Amino acid sequence: MEQSSTSALLQGTVLDLASDVVSALRSGDHVRAGSTLTGGGAGEGVARAAVRVLGADTLLPSVLLRVPPEPAQLAVFKDAVAAHPPRDDAAPTVVWSHWAMTRALRRTERALGGPLADEPGTEPDARWLDDASWQFLTHQLAVLAPLALPGEECAVTRVARARPVDVARGFVRAVRRRDWQQAAGAGRWLTLLDGVPDTLGLEAGLDFVRLMGGSDPRVALQLEAARLMPAGVLL
């Protein structure tokens, strides 16, 4: 029963945190971006775990819109990065998520003029995607949607840029399966890729995802990111 209660609390905190990020992306308000982490509603461990689930997107308003994070929000993010390094046998998406969080932290601290976090370290490889089917590729890219940033350069973005048609196919499949979170993540990637088929109708597709799945803050976060991508400039 206690484990179930903790799981429900974590899930609720993730949704609240995603809602904060969505509000900040829409309004540019740094207070909204960190209210869940700074309000004291979630315990320290749950807050850190929620940051790990949302990943680098926790700092997306800072990275994309240059909205300074609340100091308490940044402290929780730093704790989450330091407390949970990936294990040697971690899945590639876990390793890449941690790398993205470290990269986002360094970008944010550099913009604030404070002491810099450690370098993200050697970039992980993306060999597990070399021969990936378009279905698996889309799933993995959706999980790693925080890497879909304007001007970002890493092995995963290079894989995505080489396969825009496959990502487009995956987007359509996710919409048909009503997997709105995967569709929104794939759509975020597609806004950054050249060679996306005009017949896809990406803008209309994203509007449909918003209509059907936008009540989920995690979906809304990806859609807001996709909306801002064309004009975004990284820190």
Long-range contacts (C-beta under 8 A, 24 or more apart in sequence): 6-46, 9-42, 9-43, 9-46, 10-46, 10-49, 10-50, 10-53, 13-41, 13-42, 13-46, 13-47, 13-49, 13-50, 14-50, 14-53, 14-54, 14-218, 15-216, 15-217, 15-218, 16-41, 16-42, 16-50, 16-217, 17-50, 17-51, 17-54, 17-58, 18-54, 18-57, 18-217, 18-218, 18-220, 18-221, 19-217, 19-220, 21-54, 21-57, 21-58, 21-60, 21-61, 21-217, 21-221, 21-224, 22-217, 22-220, 22-221, 22-224, 24-61, 24-65, 24-67, 25-60, 25-61, 25-64, 25-65, 25-221, 25-224, 25-225, 25-228, 26-224, 28-61, 28-65, 28-67, 29-67, 30-61, 30-62, 30-67, 30-68, 30-69, 30-70, 31-70, 33-61, 33-62, 33-67, 33-69, 33-70, 33-73, 34-69, 34-70, 34-72, 34-73, 37-70, 37-72, 37-73, 37-76, 37-77, 38-70, 38-72, 38-73, 44-76, 44-79, 47-76, 48-76, 48-79, 48-80, 48-83, 48-84, 49-80, 51-76, 51-77, 51-80, 52-80, 52-84, 52-97, 54-218, 54-221, 55-97, 55-100, 55-101, 55-146, 56-97, 56-100, 56-101, 56-103, 56-104, 56-146, 56-147, 57-145, 57-146, 57-221, 57-225, 58-101, 58-104, 59-104, 59-105, 59-108, 60-104, 60-146, 60-221, 60-225, 62-104, 62-107, 62-108, 62-111, 62-235, 63-104, 63-107, 63-108, 63-149, 63-234, 63-235, 64-149, 64-150, 64-225, 64-228, 64-232, 64-234, 65-228, 65-232, 66-111, 66-235, 68-111, 68-112, 69-108, 74-105, 74-108, 74-109, 77-101, 77-105, 78-105, 78-117, 81-105, 81-117, 92-124, 92-126, 92-128, 92-140, 93-140, 93-143, 93-144, 95-124, 96-124, 96-144, 96-147, 96-156, 97-143, 97-144, 97-146, 99-123, 99-124, 100-144, 100-146, 100-147, 104-146, 107-234, 107-235, 108-235, 110-235, 111-235, 123-154, 123-155, 124-155, 125-155, 126-155, 126-156, 126-158, 126-159, 129-156, 129-159, 130-159, 134-163, 134-166, 134-167, 134-169, 134-170, 135-170, 135-173, 137-163, 137-166, 137-167, 137-170, 138-166, 138-167, 138-169, 138-170, 138-171, 138-173, 138-174, 138-182, 138-186, 139-170, 139-182, 141-167, 141-170, 141-185, 141-186, 141-189, 142-174, 142-181, 142-182, 142-183, 142-184, 142-185, 142-186, 142-189, 143-185, 145-184, 145-185, 145-188, 145-189, 145-222, 145-225, 148-185, 148-188, 148-189, 148-191, 148-192, 148-225, 148-229, 149-192, 149-229, 149-232, 149-234, 150-192, 150-229, 150-230, 150-232, 150-233, 150-234, 151-233, 151-234, 152-234, 157-192, 160-189, 160-192, 160-193, 161-193, 161-194, 164-190, 164-193, 164-194, 164-195, 164-196, 164-197, 165-195, 165-196, 165-197, 167-193, 167-196, 168-196, 168-197, 168-200, 168-202, 171-200, 171-202, 171-205, 172-200, 172-205, 175-205, 175-208, 175-209, 178-212, 178-213, 180-209, 180-212, 180-213, 180-214, 180-216, 180-219, 181-213, 181-216, 181-218, 181-219, 181-222, 183-209, 183-213, 184-209, 184-213, 184-218, 184-219, 184-220, 184-221, 184-222, 184-223, 184-226, 185-222, 187-222, 187-223, 187-226, 188-222, 188-223, 188-225, 188-226, 188-229, 190-226, 191-226, 191-229, 191-230, 192-229
